[in-house]
Amino acid sequence: MTNFICPVKNARLTSKFGWRNIGFGNEWHQGVDLASTGKVPIYASAAGVISRAQVLSSYGKVIMIKHIVKGKTFETNYAHLDSYCVHVGQKVVQGQQIGMMGNTGRAYGIHLHFEIHDGAWEKGQPNATDPMKYITLTNEPNTISINKGALTMSQYIELLNKIKELEEALKTKQTNSPSRQASKIHSTAWQWLKNKGLTDGTNPQNFLTREQFATMLKRYHESLNKK
């Protein structure tokens, strides 16, 4: 479904929809947490009317927007905001800035808690649905673009998981330094990863297993050759 866009540019998914434990025992997370590079603008995921703009319990400063998509009602929720620049009853268009990311309410670090409700938002969140069924981590539907090539969302998630594994290995100092230089294709892809905030900026030829990383990017390389 492409009627909704990611409300954060260059977003990183830091907590998924569903059961989780962040130190308070198992709890149901009725949305997703999205982070970026500090307090960045938050945008309306779809056109609609502002239904809430207030401080609300553990949400902190929150905005909610009601949408009509193909005759059906949805409501999106943007929580832990630092500030908002809209008011109740205001009409907004998709991609319009509505506030700034923050860490108000029960939040541990700057991020956006984002919910999509199939129907209206209600206490207990009975209509909450996984936002990742509706959005991608850029404002482009279906694919993550890398220069002339593109990764599907499943490929992107696979790559993200591999990067996390490699970063964990770096923390435990299980590194080695390949002798040969990284190829141009590796450097290009690595710059993209760095821009997306998926690496700590470490140079690819000094990373743990460059060959594993190269294998992950094989499909991307092949897609460029088909152009």
JODA-V162515 format. One record per residue. N is the residue number from 1. SS is DSSP state (~ for helix, > for strand, _ for the rest). PHI is phi in radians with two decimals (* if undefined). PSI is psi in whole degrees, -180 to 180 (* if undefined). Layout:
N SS PHI PSI
N SS PHI PSI
This chain:
1 _ * 131
2 _ -2.00 15
3 _ -1.36 -14
4 _ -2.03 145
5 _ -2.06 162
6 _ -1.15 131
7 _ -1.36 -2
8 _ -2.24 128
9 _ -1.33 142
10 _ 0.94 44
11 _ -1.33 151
12 > -2.04 132
13 > -1.40 113
14 > -1.86 -14
15 > -2.71 127
16 _ -1.47 172
17 _ -1.31 137
18 > 2.09 -163
19 > -1.22 141
20 > -2.70 168
21 > -2.41 111
22 _ -1.99 28
23 _ 1.92 -1
24 _ -2.10 21
25 _ 1.47 177
26 > -1.12 132
27 > -2.51 153
28 > -1.52 122
29 > -1.73 108
30 _ -1.50 11
31 _ -2.62 -158
32 > -2.22 152
33 > -1.80 131
34 > -2.14 130
35 > -2.07 165
36 _ -2.58 -133
37 _ -1.93 66
38 _ 1.56 -154
39 _ -1.40 97
40 _ -1.93 164
41 > -1.11 148
42 > -1.97 136
43 > -2.06 151
44 _ -1.13 128
45 _ -1.25 -25
46 _ -2.73 164
47 _ -1.16 146
48 > 3.07 -161
49 > -2.15 133
50 > -1.14 122
51 > -1.80 -25
52 > -2.54 146
53 > -2.69 90
54 > -2.84 177
55 > -1.59 129
56 _ -2.44 97
57 ~ 0.83 -133
58 ~ -1.21 -15
59 ~ -1.20 -23
60 _ 1.21 -143
61 > -1.28 124
62 > -2.35 146
63 > -2.12 138
64 > -2.19 144
65 > -2.26 131
66 > -1.63 136
67 > -2.22 149
68 > -2.02 111
69 > -2.04 112
70 _ 0.92 43
71 _ 1.43 1
72 > -1.94 144
73 > -1.54 133
74 > -2.28 159
75 > -2.42 130
76 > -1.85 152
77 > -2.29 128
78 > -2.15 107
79 > -2.04 168
80 > 1.15 28
81 > -1.20 151
82 > -1.39 -37
83 > -2.84 165
84 > -2.37 155
85 _ -2.19 29
86 _ -2.31 171
87 _ -2.39 160
88 _ -1.02 135
89 _ 1.61 -12
90 _ -1.31 137
91 > -1.50 137
92 > -2.23 155
93 _ -1.80 160
94 _ -1.05 132
95 _ 1.53 -1
96 _ -1.35 137
97 > -1.18 134
98 > -2.11 -14
99 > -3.13 -168
100 > -2.19 141
101 > -1.08 146
102 > -2.68 -156
103 _ -2.54 40
104 _ -1.39 161
105 _ 1.32 -154
106 _ -1.49 85
107 _ -2.35 146
108 _ -2.17 84
109 _ 1.85 158
110 _ -1.31 122
111 > -2.92 172
112 > -1.93 126
113 > -1.59 120
114 > -2.13 130
115 > -2.18 149
116 > -2.18 127
117 > -1.96 128
118 _ -1.44 83
119 _ 2.11 -163
120 _ -1.45 152
121 _ -1.18 134
122 _ -2.40 158
123 _ -1.02 136
124 _ 1.56 -9
125 _ 0.91 50
126 _ -1.18 -20
127 _ -1.76 6
128 > -1.14 139
129 > -2.34 160
130 _ -1.15 115
131 ~ -1.05 -26
132 ~ -1.23 -8
133 ~ -1.35 -16
134 _ -2.01 -24
135 _ -2.17 164
136 _ -2.00 173
137 _ -1.46 10
138 _ -2.27 180
139 _ -1.54 14
140 _ -1.84 130
141 _ -1.24 144
142 _ 1.32 -32
143 > -2.33 157
144 > -1.83 121
145 > -1.49 140
146 > -2.30 102
147 _ 0.88 -122
148 _ -1.50 -16
149 > -1.68 179
150 > -2.65 146
151 > -1.91 140
152 > -1.25 168
153 ~ -1.09 -39
154 ~ -1.13 -39
155 ~ -1.15 -41
156 ~ -1.09 -45
157 ~ -1.12 -40
158 ~ -1.05 -44
159 ~ -1.16 -42
160 ~ -1.03 -44
161 ~ -1.10 -38
162 ~ -1.13 -42
163 ~ -1.08 -41
164 ~ -1.09 -39
165 ~ -1.10 -42
166 ~ -1.19 -39
167 ~ -1.13 -38
168 ~ -1.14 -38
169 ~ -1.14 -35
170 ~ -1.10 -40
171 ~ -1.09 -33
172 _ -1.61 9
173 _ 1.08 31
174 _ -1.62 58
175 _ -1.93 159
176 _ -2.44 170
177 _ -2.15 101
178 _ -0.99 145
179 _ -1.35 -33
180 _ -1.55 157
181 _ -1.30 151
182 _ -1.17 143
183 _ -1.29 169
184 ~ -1.05 -40
185 ~ -1.12 -37
186 ~ -1.15 -44
187 ~ -1.10 -40
188 ~ -1.11 -48
189 ~ -1.16 -38
190 ~ -1.11 -38
191 ~ -1.09 -39
192 ~ -1.07 -46
193 ~ -1.05 -41
194 ~ -1.11 -43
195 ~ -1.11 -32
196 _ -1.40 -5
197 _ 1.35 22
198 _ -1.62 -8
199 _ -2.27 170
200 _ -1.61 11
201 _ 1.60 1
202 _ -1.05 137
203 _ -1.13 139
204 ~ -1.04 -36
205 ~ -1.26 -11
206 ~ -1.80 3
207 _ -1.42 169
208 _ -0.99 -70
209 _ -2.22 87
210 ~ -1.04 -33
211 ~ -1.13 -38
212 ~ -1.12 -43
213 ~ -1.09 -41
214 ~ -1.09 -39
215 ~ -1.09 -40
216 ~ -1.06 -31
217 _ -1.65 7
218 ~ -1.03 -42
219 ~ -1.14 -37
220 ~ -1.10 -45
221 ~ -1.05 -44
222 ~ -1.12 -36
223 ~ -1.15 -33
224 ~ -1.18 -39
225 ~ -1.18 -22
226 _ -1.44 -14
227 _ -1.22 *
